Amino acid sequence: MGDKFPVVKVAAVQAASVFLDREGSTAKACRLIREAGANGARVIAFPEGFIPAHPVWYHHHPATSAISNRLATELFKNSVEIPGPEIEQLRAAARDASAYVVMGVCEKIANTIGTMFNTQVFIGPDGRLLGKHQKLMPTVGERLVHMGGFGDTLAAVQTEFGPMSGLICGENSNPLAIFAMTAEGTRIHVMSWPNHFPTSGDPMRNRVSVDSQAFAQMSKAWVISACGTVDEDMIRKLGVGPEAEKLLRSPDCCGGSVIVSPGSRIVAGPMGAEEGILYAECNLELGVLAKLRHDFVGHYNRPDVFQLQVNRAAPRIYTVRDEHAALPPAMTPEKRRSHRETPRLPSAAGGRSRQHDHRKRVRGRHKKR
C-alpha cells in the first residue's frame, strides 16, 4: 500500500476585522471558521492581526500624534492573551468545524502593560492549542507597537497530514525563514497578510502572488495566503483625510488572497478587495513530485557548503532565584530566621567559641609539621 498523501480542502479567509474590537473580531472569526468548516475546509487561514486589528494608522498619521497614541492604546486594550478567553472561543469554533485554524492576533503577555507581538495561533481540529508563531521582525509602522519574537516560536506544527507552517507578511520573503520552514518539512504553509498596503504602485495582490509562488517554488509546499481587507468602519475610525480615504477605497490597496500549488501554480484567486472565503483542493502528493525534482533541504543542496542554524532559546530579561530552594528540606523560612537569631554557643572548653577552638587546632597541626 505504501504511504498516503491525501487531498486536503483548505480555505483562505479574506475579511475585515471589527476594527480595534477584540470581542467583535473574535465573534466574526468564529462565525467564519464554522462557515468554512461547514463547506468542508480542513485548514482555515486568517489574515495578519485579524483580532483585533493591524496598526495601519502609522501609514497615515505621525507616530507621536494624539490619534496614533489613542489608537495604539486601544490596540493594547483589545489585544489577546494566549491562552485566554478569546483563544477558548476559537478552540471551540475549530472543534465545531473539525479543522485546523491559523489565526492572526495582536498578542500581549498576561499581567504586562505596553508590549505586544504580531502572532499566528495554531489550533487543531480537536480544539487543542498546537502552538504560536511571533513575527520575528516587525515591519515599518509595526515597529512602534510590536516587539519581535524569538526562535522559540519559529517551527512547523504537526498535523494528521504532516508538518504545517506559517509566517507573517514580509517574513514570507525572508530567504532564511523560508529555508527554515522548508527544513521543517512543511507541506502546507500559511501566509498571513494585513488589510492594506499604503502604496500607489503595484496592487497588493501582485506582491502577495509573487511571494506565494516564490515560497511554493522553494519549499514545494502548498501555500495559503490570507489577506485582510478594509471596511467603512475602519476608515471612519482611522480619521484620515480625503486623499487617504481614496487610497483605502481603492481595490488595488487591499485583498489579494491566493492559494498556490507546490509547482508554484495559482489554483485559486487572487481575490479582489471583497470579503469572502477562497477554497482549494490540495493534493499533497504533488509535493512529492515537485521535490523529486528540487529538494532544497535534501538531494538538491550541499550541506557541506550551506548550513543554517536556528536558535530556539528565548532570552530571559528577568530571572528570580528562590533563596528558599537552597535550604535543607527541613529548614523552613521560620526555622532559618530562628537559626540566624540563635547566639553562638560557647564550646565545652572554658567558654571559647567552636571557631576559636578550630583555629587553635589548625595552628597546632602547623607547629607539629
Phi, psi and omega in degrees: 000314179077184180288153178243135176239102190286169169266123185243126176277129183237163181220135171252116180274123174246112184203162175268140172296158163280099201305119178058032178232097184301312183292318179295318179293322179295316179298319179295318179299315181296321178297318181290324176299313181293324178295313180295322178296321179296336178268010172094005181289134177259342174230127183234117185253142181239161181291172178293133175056034184299325176247114000259351182173168174256143186284064185284350183296336180291347173282346189234344182229150175302146186300326184259011181289161181299320182290322177297316179296321180294316181291324177294323177295318177296325178299315179294317181298335182252010180283170194249137171265143181235110359284168181181177185299324179292321178296323178297320178295320179294323178297318179296319179294319178297322178295316179298323182277346185053048186220154169282135182237133173242112189245131174275126179224158165267116189258141168234155179271139183306139176067021175244162179227125169101345181250130182227157178235148174268109197230144166256133178251132180252124182234139181272168182292346174268005180086004182282140175282112186273335181156187178210159173231124176261127182307128187291321184226108176301149185247136174049238185296339178303331184296342180281342182228343183253137171269147177287142177282180181239177185293347181291345178249013179260088182196154172282155174256153181270134177234176180291344180245020176110182183296142176229137185235173177204145172220164188243122172048242187300338177301333184287355172245011177277113185303322182288322177295319177299315181296320179299315180292326176295318178294334176286353177083024185303138176249333174227127182240133180253124172255127177253127185239156181285184184274347172192156171254131182277067182225147175257011180272232181295146177300150179304323183297333177293314179297316181297317180296317180299311181295323180294316179292322179295317179297316180298319180299318184280320185269334186064030177256160166288139182240126175249114178255116180252119182252147172280176173213177190249141172235173185294327179298317179296315180300317180296315183289333178290334178062045183267168179276178184302321182294316179292323176301319179298317178297313184295332179271356180289133179293350180272344188271349184216173180075191180112018179305143187206154175232131189233141181277166177299340175274009179069023177266133175287121181252345177208134182089195358287147176284166173274219182266000186284160170280148179169180178236125180262132183241155172202150173267120185253110176275106186293343178293338177297333176294325177296311181302318181292321182284338173298336179272310182222105172247098187286352172245022180216239188293341182258037175211174182231093181295342176284344180253313184247132176217147177231131176248134176247126179271109181268006180271117177281131179293152179246120181275343186212122180231134178247128177260125181283108183293338179288338183294337182277351181283152172301154183308323184276350184271085178287164178305323180294317179293325179295317178299319179297323180295319180294325185277350181287125180292152179295128181281144177289152177284171181288345185259092169067025174077007178280156183287157176299323180297319179296316179299321180297316180297322181294318180295321178297316180296323180297320180294322177298321182295321180297327177292000000 
